[in-house]
Amino acid sequence: MTAAAPLDLPLREDIRLLGRILGDTLREQEGAEAFATIERVRQLAVRFRRDNDAEARRRLTALLNRLSRDRTVSVVRAFSYFSHLANIAEDVHTGRQHRQAAIAGLPPGPGSLAYALKRVARARVGRAALREFFQESTIAAVLTAHPTEVQRRSILDTELAIARILGELARLAPTPDEKRALETALKVKVLTLWQTGMLRTARLKVVDEIENGHSFFRYTFLTELPRLMLEVEAALDGERIAPVLRIGSWIGGDRDGNPFVNADTLEVALTRGGALAFSHYLEQVHALGAELSMSTILVKVSPELAALAEASPDNSEHRKAEPYRRALIGVYARLAATQRLLTGSDAARHEVGSLTPYGSPEELLRDLDTVAASLKANGAARLVDARLLPLATAVRIFGFHLSPVDLRQNSDVHERCVGELLAVAGACDNYASLDEEARIALLTGELARARLLHSPYATYSAETLSELAILARAAAMQARFGREACPNYIISRGESVSDLLEVLVLLKEAGLYLPQAGVSTLNVIPLFESIPDLERAASIMERWLALPLARSVIAGLSNCQEIMLGYSDSNKDGGFFTSTWALYQAEVALVRLFRSQGVKLRLFHGRGGSVGRGGGPSYQAILAQPPGSVNGQIRLTEQGEIIASKYATAETGRRNLETILAATLEATLLPEAAGAAAQETEEFVTAMSELSEVAHRAYRSLVYETPGFTDYFFQSTPISEIAELNIGSRPASRKATGRIEDLRAIPWVFSWAQCRVMLPGWFGFGSAVNAYRERHGAAGMRRLARLYRASPFLQTLLSNVDMVLAKSDLAVASRYAEMVHDRALARRIFARIKAEWEATAEALFAITGKREFLATNPPLARSIKNRLAYLDPLNHLQVELIRRYRAGATDERIKRGIHISINGIAAGLRNSG
């Protein structure tokens, strides 16, 4: 047994327990024969993976190939659910390890706020600088509806219940009776899981995505974010700070490629979000009323509290001497009236009587502060901390709208809409034909005028009317909930200054840009997402900053310009290494530009879950940013299945929120400690640029320049079947062309993960390092190893490559390649992929000095190794089912089996989308 193994013993016991319960459930539900088949598959798969037993592999293949359709679906379901249960056990084990470390009094580890504060203190960063960071920073995790979450909400809720029960077994020392009761509860939940449909029977609608996104506020954000902010305030000796960390959302406002998002979905997102916030506040105020039973016979109250009690609609004789209860009954009544006014929904528990609604969250906070001040002044300060302070902090974070909803649309749509408005108004007959300078001149002139282009008497396309409608609704939502409810407008495929000006023209039509004042109520945020656009980002923004109009808009937004960087599309465009390096260089150039212009820069990182879409651990990713690029200002997306894995439980969610805050704190106040100096040297920049150039050529040569590659991709991956899954409201492609260029980055990455190639996370790096070695020899390889040891950028990049290669399996992938009709094409392309994989693995080992994958992360290595035996049958059966389905066997059971296998493989790989 290895030294680390005892630490994993509880995890192995939990997995055995869940596996035994699942097995018992299978025997009961599917019969002894089905259970015996599934158990035989499991044993052979384990023997093959554990012992590299070729005979076990042969028998496994023969057994799987003999399965009937119904038995195939049972096997697929069984192994898929085992992946889900293994995930639960691992998450519970992670929480157990954190608790054990805290109980043992071990020092806080990287990613915790305490660790970050300790590092800052050791670096002798002054209290003033620390206080300024917390007062001035803007940090946000932004939830998106990008469809890689294949798990249904009902499945997730059941799995959360299993996690809670398993957690109780881990934390308690139960009596035999208690243990039996908990295990019985586990059996009930596993049975529920087995009998609940894993797949959605209908495609998600936008309103479903909104509800799914809001569920994580119930699970985590409404309680854990206030707790974290109060911990920050405690570190600042109780000083109240503005909410430094927030949760944003695109769900309901992101129209890019999704025709189902419109003005109505934006209003649904905000009104339902508001109703959820009010529900939380009302529940807490009601509980406070029950708790604060103090009587004026025994205690004094402040005059302000007495006045608040007198204003209450509660006239019960039983509470005349209980002013806190009466005051809170009044607060409840005003909150319920506010909910009704703003969201059109009623409180679950009706108020005692009618009062006027609150005009703003600040009015509510004043009443809560009145209660808190009276308690503190009259010997009951301890009662403030338990519920009242977290409630007030929640109000400061979530307001009356819960979460700000960003708007997003493609620049091509803006161009068409503005062109139509100009043409109908007689201002320009053919806007699309103008060059960039002519567009800038025309649009800035238009933005200087108070007139509107839109006329109620003219006819416009449905597209233009839809865009104007959502902006009008955004204006209405700002008027109802405040500007912070709908504060940002992201321009996909930002390529020019005119792209920003077009949005301002559209905002002006809705009164969101005021030409007389030169201010906008929304941040206009370009998204640079292709390699060429990233390379030109600084020059585009330099031209933007040269416009007096732009400076006026920025001044009205606290002298801050936000820019979004796209990880997914730049990766699909140029490959993972070139994408990562182009993003890094764009950040460096933007930091220099904005520093020279005296304008604050906030970068918004459009990261996905997988490495191929900018994923990987948030802590390392933030610390690896160029010096000066964080500076207390950062937003990053949380997408797909990553949202559930990070935020579905309060404990895990709290740790992930804390990690984002801690990393931002360290990256801002300790940039030199993160290796910034090494990454600014000419040696580093030259080496990375050289590697990037070759990696880019290798990637483009395969994906975009190899004849037949598109056919290979569509036939050797489950992309077509993924497109049929009911996992999101957004189509898989931007255009119905069948071209890789038009395919959205998410299904592109997801498909390569399913067939275990993981190509977007590593391809091109082996060729780049081989070319570097040929040019610079052994000295060049020693240079790369030295740069790796000094550079967080390179360490993070290669750590992600390490993880992706460990999860890939070319033996499995070769079976998918056999589905390609043109066998010569399949052999030719797969041989190139295999050669590049081997070259990448060799390059990784040469630079890091390691000789096996995940050598520095034994827990992850063991986790992946343990999962592979359960993924092999799923991959094998997925290939067989896809073969039958594409050959015309469109039986619903076959289609369902394919989709369940997609779910199971995604669960087993975890960050695959």
Secondary structure, 3 states (H helix, E strand, C coil): CCCCHHHHHHHHHHHHHHHHHHHHHHHHHHCHHHHHHHHHHHHHHHHHHHHCCHHHHHHHHHHHHCCCHHHHHHHHHHHHHHHHHHHHHHHHHHHHHHHHHHHCCCCCCCCCHHHHHHHHHHCCCCHHHHHHHHHHCEEEEEECCCCCCCCCHHHHHHHHHHHHHHHHHHHCCCCHHHHHHHHHHHHHHHHHHHHCCCCCCCCCCHHHHHHHHHHHHHHHHHHHHHHHHHHHHHHCCCCCCCCCEEEEECCCCECCCCCCCCHHHHHHHHHHHHHHHHHHHHHHHHHHHHHCCCCCCCCCCCHHHHHHHHCCCCCCHHHCCCHHHHHHHHHHHHHHHHHHHHHCCCCCCCCCCCCCCCCCHHHHHHHHHHHHHHHHHCCCCHHHHHHHHHHHHHHHHHCCCCCCECEEEEHHHHHHHHHHHHHHHCCCCCHHHCCHHHHHHHHHHHHCCCCCCCCCCCCCCHHHHHHHHHHHHHHHHHHHHCHHHCCEEEEECCCCHHHHHHHHHHHHHCCCEECCCCEECCEEEEEECCHHHHHHHHHHHHHHHCCHHHHHHHHCCCCEEEEEEECHHHHHHHCHHHHHHHHHHHHHHHHHHHHHHCCEEEEEEECCCCHHHCCCCHHHHHHCCCCCCCCCEEEEEECCHHHHHHHCCHHHHHHHHHHHHHHHHHHHHCCHHHCHHHHCCHHHHHHHHHHHHHHHHHHHHHHCCCCCHHHHHHHHCCHHHHHHCCCCCCCCECCCCCCHHHECHHHHHHHHHHCCCCHHHCCCHHHHHHHHHHHHHHHHHHHHHHHHHHCHHHHHHHHHHHHHHHHCCHHHHHHHHCCCCCHHHHHHHHHHHHHHHHHHHHHHHHHHCCCCCCCCCHHHHHHHHHHHHHHHHHHHHHHHHHHHHHCCCCCHHHHHHHHHHHHHHHHHHCCCC
